[in-house]
Amino acid sequence: MPNRYVRESAIESERMNGLSWQAEVFFRRLINRVDDFGRFTGNLHLLRASIFPLQIEKVSVEDVESLIKECSEAGLLAAYDADSKPFIVLGKWEQGRAKESKYPPPPEDIRKQMQTHVYERLQIPPTPTPTPTPTPTPDFGDPKIQAAWELWLQSRKEKRNEVKPTARKLQITKLKKLSKADAIAMLNNSTENGYTGLFGPNDSKARSGGSRNNDNANGRADASDFEL
């Protein structure tokens, strides 16, 4: 029989951990007995002698039959008949180097049953798509303010410095506190001068150049920009 190893992930397998201690021992030993196609005899007497050669007096044929049933219900193996003889096959088996099996293949319905069980029990649920942060849509109640706002957003976008949702919300609040004329003047002034924040023509910070996108004296955006 070939030498094989059990992947370390088996320790965390829900199916494996759902077995009783006796069934897990049976299944782990069975891994070293099946051929390169995951097949083996299903004869209960031969199985008992092959899996528990030094514990025949401790394990009965009825015990082996119960262990097969438990592993089968967990989706780890399937029992089938071929040529009037019983056989078993392990599920999710990676075929070895042998080109042929000395045991007959399971019927199509058994293969589909195993594939379905593996799919239902082991399929990893898709990673949920994160819900994007909604972009605030302002309602200034005036088409001229709206147009000036859109123009300023476009200027930020062209500089690859788009306004983030949280900053956008704060800037909308700032504009709504102003009169119509002041809001339009602030937006137009910020667009024409390439400011990353919103500043009116008479704003001292704007005149100092501290909030410009390209010539910030401190090398960082001004706090008035609300950029997060």
C-alpha positions in Angstrom: 0.0 0.0 0.0 1.2 3.5 -0.7 2.5 5.8 2.0 0.3 8.9 2.4 -0.1 11.9 4.6 -3.2 13.7 5.8 -3.2 17.4 5.2 -3.1 19.6 8.3 -6.3 21.2 7.3 -8.1 18.0 8.2 -7.8 19.0 11.9 -10.1 21.9 11.1 -12.4 20.0 8.8 -16.0 20.3 9.9 -16.8 16.9 8.4 -13.8 15.2 10.1 -14.6 16.8 13.5 -18.2 15.7 13.2 -17.1 12.1 13.4 -16.9 10.0 16.5 -13.3 9.2 17.7 -13.8 5.6 16.4 -15.0 6.8 13.0 -12.1 9.3 12.7 -9.6 6.6 13.5 -11.2 4.3 10.9 -11.2 6.9 8.2 -7.6 8.0 8.8 -6.5 4.4 8.6 -8.6 3.8 5.5 -6.7 6.6 3.7 -3.6 4.5 3.8 -5.5 1.4 2.5 -7.4 2.8 -0.5 -5.7 2.7 -4.0 -4.7 5.8 -6.0 -8.3 6.2 -7.1 -9.6 6.3 -3.5 -11.2 2.9 -3.9 -11.1 -0.2 -1.6 -13.0 -3.3 -0.9 -16.3 -2.9 1.0 -16.2 -6.5 2.3 -16.7 -6.0 6.0 -14.5 -8.9 7.1 -11.7 -7.8 4.8 -12.0 -4.2 5.9 -11.8 -5.2 9.6 -8.7 -7.3 9.0 -7.1 -4.5 6.9 -7.9 -1.5 9.0 -7.6 -3.1 12.4 -5.1 -6.0 11.9 -4.0 -6.1 15.6 -7.3 -5.3 17.1 -9.6 -7.9 15.6 -10.8 -8.9 19.0 -11.8 -5.3 19.8 -13.7 -4.4 16.6 -16.6 -6.4 15.3 -17.9 -6.7 11.8 -21.0 -4.8 13.0 -18.7 -2.0 14.3 -17.1 -1.7 10.8 -20.5 -1.5 9.2 -21.5 1.3 11.6 -18.3 3.2 11.0 -18.8 3.0 7.2 -22.3 4.3 7.6 -21.1 7.2 9.8 -18.4 8.2 7.4 -20.8 7.9 4.5 -23.4 10.2 6.2 -20.6 12.7 6.7 -19.9 12.7 3.0 -16.4 11.3 3.4 -17.0 8.1 1.5 -19.6 6.2 -0.4 -20.4 2.5 -0.6 -21.4 0.8 -3.8 -21.8 -2.6 -5.5 -20.1 -3.7 -8.7 -20.0 -7.2 -10.1 -22.1 -8.3 -7.1 -19.3 -7.3 -4.7 -19.2 -4.4 -2.2 -16.7 -1.5 -2.6 -16.1 1.9 -1.1 -14.7 5.1 -2.5 -13.5 8.2 -0.7 -14.8 11.6 -1.7 -12.8 14.5 -2.9 -9.8 12.2 -3.7 -6.8 13.4 -5.6 -5.9 10.6 -8.0 -2.4 9.2 -7.5 0.1 8.0 -10.1 -1.5 4.7 -11.0 -3.2 4.6 -14.4 -5.7 1.9 -13.5 -7.5 0.8 -10.4 -7.9 -2.9 -9.4 -11.3 -2.0 -8.1 -14.3 -1.2 -10.4 -15.4 2.4 -10.6 -18.5 3.6 -8.7 -21.6 4.0 -10.8 -22.5 7.5 -12.2 -25.2 8.1 -9.5 -22.6 7.6 -6.8 -20.1 9.9 -8.4 -22.8 12.6 -8.7 -23.8 12.0 -5.2 -20.3 12.5 -3.9 -19.8 15.6 -6.0 -23.0 17.2 -4.8 -22.2 16.4 -1.2 -18.7 17.9 -1.5 -20.2 21.0 -3.2 -22.9 21.5 -0.6 -20.7 20.9 2.4 -17.4 22.5 1.4 -18.2 25.3 -0.9 -16.8 28.5 0.4 -19.4 31.3 0.4 -18.4 34.2 -1.8 -16.9 37.2 -0.1 -19.8 39.7 0.3 -19.3 42.9 -1.8 -18.8 45.8 0.6 -21.6 48.4 0.5 -20.1 51.5 -1.0 -20.4 54.8 1.0 -23.2 56.8 -0.7 -22.1 60.0 -2.3 -24.2 62.9 -0.9 -26.3 64.6 -3.6 -26.8 68.2 -2.7 -30.0 70.1 -3.2 -29.1 73.8 -3.2 -32.4 74.9 -4.5 -30.8 77.1 -7.1 -29.5 76.0 -10.5 -26.6 78.5 -10.5 -25.2 77.2 -7.2 -25.6 73.7 -8.5 -23.7 74.5 -11.7 -20.9 76.2 -9.8 -20.7 73.2 -7.4 -20.5 70.7 -10.3 -17.8 72.8 -12.0 -15.7 72.8 -8.8 -16.1 69.0 -8.4 -15.0 68.6 -12.0 -11.9 70.7 -11.4 -11.0 68.5 -8.4 -11.6 65.4 -10.5 -9.3 66.6 -13.3 -6.6 67.1 -10.8 -7.1 63.6 -9.6 -8.0 64.9 -6.2 -11.7 64.0 -6.0 -13.7 65.0 -3.0 -14.3 62.2 -0.6 -17.9 61.5 0.6 -17.4 62.8 4.2 -15.6 65.9 3.0 -18.3 66.5 0.4 -21.0 66.3 3.1 -19.2 68.9 5.2 -18.7 71.2 2.2 -22.3 71.0 1.2 -23.3 72.0 4.8 -20.8 74.9 4.6 -22.3 76.2 1.4 -25.9 76.0 2.6 -25.1 78.4 5.4 -24.1 81.1 3.0 -26.2 83.4 0.9 -26.7 82.5 -2.8 -24.2 85.1 -3.9 -21.6 84.2 -1.4 -21.9 80.4 -2.2 -21.5 81.0 -5.9 -18.6 83.4 -5.3 -16.9 80.8 -3.1 -17.3 78.0 -5.6 -16.1 80.1 -8.5 -13.2 81.4 -6.6 -12.1 77.9 -5.5 -12.4 76.6 -9.1 -10.5 79.5 -10.7 -7.6 79.3 -8.2 -7.4 75.5 -8.0 -8.1 75.4 -4.3 -8.7 71.9 -2.8 -11.0 73.5 -0.2 -13.8 76.0 -0.5 -12.7 79.6 0.0 -14.3 82.9 -0.8 -12.5 85.8 -2.6 -11.8 87.6 0.7 -10.7 84.5 2.7 -7.3 85.2 4.3 -6.2 81.6 4.0 -6.9 81.6 0.3 -4.9 84.8 -0.2 -1.9 83.2 1.7 -1.9 80.3 -0.7 -2.0 77.8 2.1 -4.8 75.9 0.7 -3.7 75.6 -2.9 -3.4 72.1 -4.2 0.1 72.7 -5.5 1.8 75.3 -3.4 0.9 74.5 0.2 3.7 76.0 2.4 3.4 73.3 4.9 3.1 70.5 2.4 -0.4 69.4 3.6 -4.0 70.3 2.9 -5.5 73.0 5.2 -7.9 71.8 7.8 -10.6 73.9 6.2 -10.6 71.5 3.3 -12.4 68.8 5.3 -10.4 66.2 3.4 -10.5 62.9 5.3 
